[in-house]
Amino acid sequence: MSGKMIAAVLMTVLVQWTYADEDRAMQRLMSIVDGLSGLGEEMVLEPVSGTLVPGDTLRIEMELDTSHMYHLHAFSDSFFNEIDFWLSDPSGEVTGVAGGDHASLAVYPETSGTWTLNVLLHRADGTDPYSREGADSASFAAAVFRGGRYL
């Protein structure tokens, strides 16, 4: 392969990454969803996705019970955005925090009830080659699974 062809391929990949959005985050998530579903894990809700601006917090309520363990997998559209994901139990106590472009966390609920998945965007960095130029927002996609409780 010639140097020009390699440069063209790399430029195409860079352009696709530069203009990534919710679809890119969802594509990354679906590879995990397909794999975990194939292993028999059950998705609690449909995958959620969205776009946040810095300081935005999204809250998604879901019913969790003590007979299962749960795990969250989330992806953003850039390696350089600072996104935090955490679960709060029915009393509001935070039980797990994860962040980054691929975040995962697990929880073994001690109480059944309405739990809250929280998503917070700290910073969307448009200065690097892997996020959208001049980005003032970041997209994410997340899914919560449950499986048999072993502990």
C-alpha positions as CSV (number, residue, x, y, z in Angstrom):
1,M,0.0,0.0,0.0
2,S,1.4,3.4,-1.0
3,G,2.1,6.2,1.5
4,K,-0.6,8.3,-0.2
5,M,-3.2,5.5,0.1
6,I,-2.4,5.0,3.8
7,A,-2.7,8.8,4.4
8,A,-6.1,8.8,2.6
9,V,-7.4,5.9,4.7
10,L,-6.2,7.6,7.9
11,M,-7.7,10.9,6.9
12,T,-11.0,9.2,6.2
13,V,-11.0,7.5,9.6
14,L,-10.1,10.9,11.2
15,V,-12.9,12.7,9.4
16,Q,-15.4,10.0,10.6
17,W,-14.2,10.3,14.1
18,T,-14.2,14.1,14.0
19,Y,-17.9,14.2,13.1
20,A,-18.9,11.4,15.4
21,D,-22.0,11.8,17.4
22,E,-24.7,9.8,19.2
23,D,-24.5,7.1,16.4
24,R,-20.8,6.5,17.1
25,A,-21.5,6.1,20.9
26,M,-24.4,3.7,20.1
27,Q,-22.3,1.6,17.7
28,R,-19.6,1.2,20.3
29,L,-22.2,0.2,22.9
30,M,-24.0,-2.3,20.6
31,S,-20.9,-4.5,20.4
32,I,-21.1,-5.0,24.1
33,V,-24.9,-5.4,24.1
34,D,-24.7,-8.1,21.5
35,G,-21.9,-10.0,23.3
36,L,-23.6,-9.8,26.7
37,S,-27.0,-10.8,25.3
38,G,-25.3,-13.8,23.7
39,L,-24.1,-14.8,27.1
40,G,-27.6,-14.7,28.6
41,E,-27.4,-11.3,30.3
42,E,-30.7,-9.4,30.3
43,M,-31.0,-5.7,29.5
44,V,-33.0,-3.9,32.1
45,L,-34.1,-1.0,29.8
46,E,-33.6,-0.2,26.2
47,P,-30.2,1.4,25.5
48,V,-30.3,5.1,26.2
49,S,-28.3,7.7,24.3
50,G,-28.2,11.4,24.2
51,T,-26.1,14.5,23.8
52,L,-25.1,16.7,26.8
53,V,-23.5,20.1,27.2
54,P,-21.0,20.7,30.0
55,G,-22.8,20.8,33.3
56,D,-25.8,18.8,32.1
57,T,-26.9,15.9,34.3
58,L,-29.3,13.3,32.9
59,R,-31.2,11.1,35.4
60,I,-32.9,7.8,34.4
61,E,-35.0,5.9,36.9
62,M,-35.2,2.1,36.9
63,E,-36.4,-0.6,39.2
64,L,-33.7,-2.8,40.7
65,D,-34.1,-5.6,43.2
66,T,-32.0,-7.6,45.6
67,S,-32.3,-10.9,43.7
68,H,-30.1,-9.7,40.8
69,M,-26.7,-8.1,40.2
70,Y,-26.6,-5.2,37.7
71,H,-23.9,-3.8,35.5
72,L,-23.8,-0.6,33.4
73,H,-21.8,-0.1,30.2
74,A,-21.5,3.3,28.7
75,F,-19.6,4.8,25.8
76,S,-19.1,8.4,24.6
77,D,-18.3,9.7,21.2
78,S,-14.8,10.8,22.0
79,F,-11.8,9.7,24.1
80,F,-11.3,13.2,25.4
81,N,-14.8,14.1,26.8
82,E,-15.1,13.9,30.6
83,I,-18.3,12.1,31.4
84,D,-19.3,10.5,34.7
85,F,-21.9,7.8,35.2
86,W,-23.2,6.7,38.6
87,L,-26.0,4.9,40.3
88,S,-28.0,6.1,43.3
89,D,-30.0,3.8,45.5
90,P,-33.6,4.7,46.5
91,S,-32.4,6.8,49.5
92,G,-30.1,8.8,47.1
93,E,-26.9,7.3,48.3
94,V,-24.3,6.9,45.5
95,T,-23.3,3.2,45.1
96,G,-20.9,3.3,42.1
97,V,-19.1,5.8,39.9
98,A,-17.4,5.4,36.6
99,G,-16.2,7.8,34.0
100,G,-14.4,8.1,30.7
101,D,-15.1,7.2,27.1
102,H,-16.0,3.6,28.1
103,A,-17.3,3.3,31.6
104,S,-18.6,0.2,33.4
105,L,-19.7,-0.4,36.9
106,A,-21.5,-3.2,38.8
107,V,-23.9,-3.0,41.7
108,Y,-25.4,-5.7,44.1
109,P,-28.4,-3.9,45.5
110,E,-29.0,-4.1,49.2
111,T,-32.5,-2.6,48.8
112,S,-35.1,-3.0,46.1
113,G,-36.8,0.0,44.6
114,T,-36.3,2.9,42.2
115,W,-32.6,3.5,41.5
116,T,-31.3,6.3,39.4
117,L,-28.7,6.3,36.7
118,N,-27.0,9.7,36.5
119,V,-24.9,11.0,33.6
120,L,-22.9,14.2,33.9
121,L,-20.7,15.9,31.3
122,H,-17.9,17.8,32.8
123,R,-16.1,18.9,29.6
124,A,-16.4,18.5,25.9
125,D,-13.0,19.1,24.3
126,G,-13.2,20.3,20.7
127,T,-9.4,21.0,20.6
128,D,-8.3,17.4,19.9
129,P,-8.4,15.5,16.6
130,Y,-10.8,12.8,18.0
131,S,-13.7,15.0,19.0
132,R,-15.9,17.2,16.8
133,E,-14.3,20.5,15.9
134,G,-15.3,23.2,18.3
135,A,-17.4,20.7,20.2
136,D,-19.4,22.2,23.1
137,S,-21.3,18.9,23.7
138,A,-20.7,15.2,23.9
139,S,-22.8,12.2,23.0
140,F,-23.1,9.0,25.0
141,A,-24.9,5.6,24.9
142,A,-25.5,3.4,27.9
143,A,-27.2,0.1,28.8
144,V,-27.9,-1.6,32.1
145,F,-27.9,-5.4,32.3
146,R,-28.9,-7.8,35.1
147,G,-27.8,-11.3,35.8
148,G,-27.9,-13.9,38.6
149,R,-26.7,-12.7,41.9
150,Y,-23.6,-14.6,43.1
151,L,-22.8,-12.6,46.2
